[in-house]
Amino acid sequence: MTDTAQTTALAQAAPKSVFADLASFEAAQRMMKPLATSDLVPDQYKNNIGNCLIAYEMAQRNGSSVLSTMQSMYIVNGRPSWSASYLIACINASGKFSPLRYRQIGNPADDSKGIVAWAVDASGETLESPAVTLQMARKEGWFDKRGSKWQTMPDLMLRYRAATLFARLYCPEISLGMVTAEEAEDMGPAPASSRFRRSEVTIEEGDTREKAAPAPDFSEQDWSAALNEVGKWQLASKADQNFPTMPLVQVRQRVTELGGGPDPEWIKANWGRIAGGEK
């Protein structure tokens, strides 16, 4: 098979995004309505079509069921996150590696104790994650946070973090750029969760200044409504081949990183920074 034929086959096999066109978007909304009214879905998806659509998009991309994705995706400190156990399950089910295994390193009696996650790929090569040690956890500030599971379940947390680093290096397409819930807890609240940047015009001085204005904690409904508008805007802009699009879950993450909030107009005005990866 030629390279062109292989590329075409891969493109045809790739799942179609719910935001690919208006028909896909409307069909996905109809499919998600029954899930949004179900008592079996987590609370963040109940009566929230926007969140259900994001979960459906993520399920399409990683090849899992929608319900499984909903049960394994959390909002931690304002960040959409996977559970580490789900990420490990996705690695093991990908067929790209042997089941993930762990090798203990260092002295079990002190902070040099650590874990390396490893697996064998299809070519027979053994792939290893960077070592994760208790010393690293202390230096990064993960260990001493109030309520940290590093203090009560260090062996489990070492394995979770090593598996996460393995995924970052060898199969980033599985995590889709998202952190795990355990990582999000270790990182603490996102800086933008307590502020929303906006431009204010001072008429007396005749200038425009960028000021950091305090904002309330945004609800899931706020984000759902804003991302729904952004999704429609992306669809309407797809005729422009130079227009950069991105999954809504990544839009939310980038907006949060940039100090924004669920304001569609702010998102549109700053789209170059959001989609272009600028600081």
N, C-alpha and C positions, 0 to 999 in steps of 0.2 A: 504494500500500500504506500502510495506516495505521501509526502508531507502534506500536500494540499488536501488529499483525500482524508488523511488522519485528522487534519484541522476541521474539515467539514463534518466528519463523523462526530467529533467531540462537541462541536457547536450544536449539532442536532440532538445529541444525547443530553445536553445541559438543560436543566429545568427552566421553564419560562417564568420570568419574574412576574409577580402580581402587578407590578408597575410598568410592564412592558408596553401596554396600550390600554385604552379606555375599556375595551371589552373585558380584558383580563382583570382590571381593577374592579369593575362592577360585578363580575362573576365571583371574585374573591369575597367581596362584601356580602353577597347573598349567601355564600357558604359559611361565612363566619358568624352570621346572625344567630343561627341555632346554638353555636358554641358559646356565644356571649350570654345566652339566657340559661345555660346549663349550670346546675349546682356542682358539677364535677370539676370545673375549671378553677384555678386559683383566683383569689379575690381580685387581683389586679386586672383580670380579663373579663370579669362579670360586667355586663352592660357597657362594655368598652370596645367598640368595633375597631378603633384605631390600634389598640394594643393587640387585639386578635389578628389584625392584618400583618402587623410586624412579626408576630410569632409564626404566622403562616409563611411569610416570606423567608424567615430563617429556616423553617422546616424544609421548604423547597430547596434551599441552598445546601443544607447538610444532609439531605436524604432521610430524615427521620419523620415520625408522625407529628402532627400538629399538637396533639395532646401531650406527647412526651416532651416536646419543646416547651410548651407552656408550663409544665411541671418542673422544668429544669432551668428556666430563665427567670432571674430575679432583678429587682431594682435595689441596688445597695449603694447608699450614699450618693444617690442621683445618677448612678452608672448602671446601664443594662449589663448583666453578668450571667455567666453560666455557672452551674454547680460544678465543682471539680470532678465529682464522681461521674457526671454526665460527659464531661470532656474526655475522661479516661475511657468510658464506654464507647464513645465515638471513635477514639483512636483504635481500640481493639476491634471494632466492627468495620473499620475502613477497608480491611483486606490488604493494606499496604505494608503491614508489619506483623511480626509475631505478637502475641499478647504482651502487654507492657509488664516488665519486671523491675525489681528494685535491688540495688546492691548497697549495703551499708559500708560506710567508710569512717575513719577516725576512731577516737577512743569513746566507747559508749558511756564512760564515766564523766566526760567533760564536754565543753562546748565545741570540740572538734568533731563530735558525732554528727554524721551527715548521711545523705542518701543521694544516689545517682540512679535515675530511671534509664532503662535501656530496652531495646527491642532489636530484632533482626529484620532487615528489609527483604524485598523479593530477590535481590541479587546475592543475599547471604552476608551482607555487611552488617556488623553490629554497630548500632547507633546509640550514643549516650547523651544524656542531658548534662548541663553543667552541674557540678556538685552543689547541693544545698545543705548548709550546716546550721547548727544552733548559734554559732558565732555570727553567721550572716544574719540570722533572724534578729539577734540582739542589735547588731550594728545598724540594720535597716529600720529598727524601731518596731518591728512586728511583735516581738516577744513581750514587751512591757506595756502594751496598750491595755486599758481596762477591759476586762472580760475576754481577753485574747485566748483563743483555743490553743495557742502555742504553749501556754502555761499548763494546760490540763491534758492536752493530747498531742504532745510534740512529735511522736512517731508518725501519727496520721498526717499532721500538717507538713512534715518533711516530705512525705511521699506525694501529697497533693501538689506541693510547690514544684517538686522535681518533675512530675508528670506535666504540669503546666508549661515549664520551660522546654520540655521535650517537644510539646505541641508547637510552641513558638518557633522552634528551630526547624523541625522536620515536616510539619503538616499544618502551617498557619491557616490554610483554607478551612480547616475543621472548626477552629474557634471564630473565624470570620472577623478577626480584629478585636473581639471582645475579651475582657478580663474575666477571671472566675470570681464567684462571690467571695471566696476567701481572700483573693487579692484585693478586691474592692474594700473589704473590711480592714485589711492591713493598711491600705492607702489613706483611709479616713475620708471625711466628707470632701466632695469636689469643691474647689474654691468658688465656683459659680453658684453653688446652691444657696448662698446667703447674700448674693448681690446680682444686680442686673444692670449692665452698662447701657447708657443711652446718651445721645447728644442733647444738650440744652443750650438754647440761644439766650444770651444776656443782652437784652435790648439796649440798656443804658450804655454798655461798653461796645455794642455792635460786633461782638465776636462769638464764635461757637467754641465751646469747651466740652471736652469729654469728661464726664463726671461719673463716679461710681455711686449709684443710688441704691439704698437697701431695698430688697424685695422680699415678699412673703415666700414661704415654701410652696413651690408650684405643685399642684395636684396632678395626678395621672390624667384627669379629665382635661386640664389645661394643655398638657403635652399632646394628648390624643387629638384634640381639636386642631392644634397648630400643625402637627405632622400630617394630619389629613389634608389640610390646605396646601402644605408644601408638596405632598404627593400629587395632588391635582395640578399644581403649578409645574412640577417636573414633567408630567405627562403632556401638558399643553406646550412645553418648550422643546419636546424631543425632535421637532422638525428641524431645529438648528443642530446640525451635526457637531458643532463645536461646543454645544452646551454640555457641561459636565453634570452627570447624574450620580447619585449614590443612594444606598439603602437607607431607609428612614431611621433605623436603629443607630446607624453610624452618624446620621445627621444630628440626632439628639446628643450623641456623645461629643461630637465636634462643637456644637453650640455651647454645651456645658463647659468644655475646655476653654472656649474663647470668652467666657463670661457672659453669655447670652441667656435667654430664657425662651419660653414658648410663645414667641411673638412672630407670626409669619412675615410681617413687614420687615422686622429687623433681620430675620433669616435671609430674606430675598436681597436686602441691601448689602448683606455681608457674605453673599453666596461664594464670591471668589475666594475669600479666606476660608470658608467652611469646606468647600469641595477641593480647593487647591492645597490644603494642608499648611497654609500660612499661620504664623503665630499672631 
